[in-house]
């Protein structure tokens, strides 16, 4: 099984509290996900403040508009520093997403580290080269723009 990692950073001209409150709320995920993915939180535990053990379920259509169920668990939370979501059921063999924020002069540095493994062995590795990686890059670019729109550019 092939593993891949995507690392994205973004400087945000806002306070730690503002960025944390926005990024740690599952209900804001739809606002930072491209519309074509038809992203919808499907359970009530996705409301409110994130906590370790929180299960969040979604419907998402990442490929050809085909809806998929996705379940993640918030496995780690350090208030105002980071949280980790891990896929429990969904489109990847492995999905581990670290969301980190740190104070910098003039705002916040947000870092996302996604470690993932597509399904289907060698076919998944080929799919990653052909479109998965490019789609993830596009999703995080949309997210960067959405965060810039909400908080302004650095």
Secondary structure, DSSP 8 states (H G I E B T S, - for coil): ---EEEEEEEEESS-HHHHHHHHT-GGGGGGGS-GGG--EE-SGGGSSS--TT-EEEEEEEEETTEEEEEEEEEEEEETTTEEEEEEEESSEEEEEEEEEEEEETTEEEEEEEEEEEESSHHHHHHHIIIIIHHHHHHHHHHHHHHHHHHH---
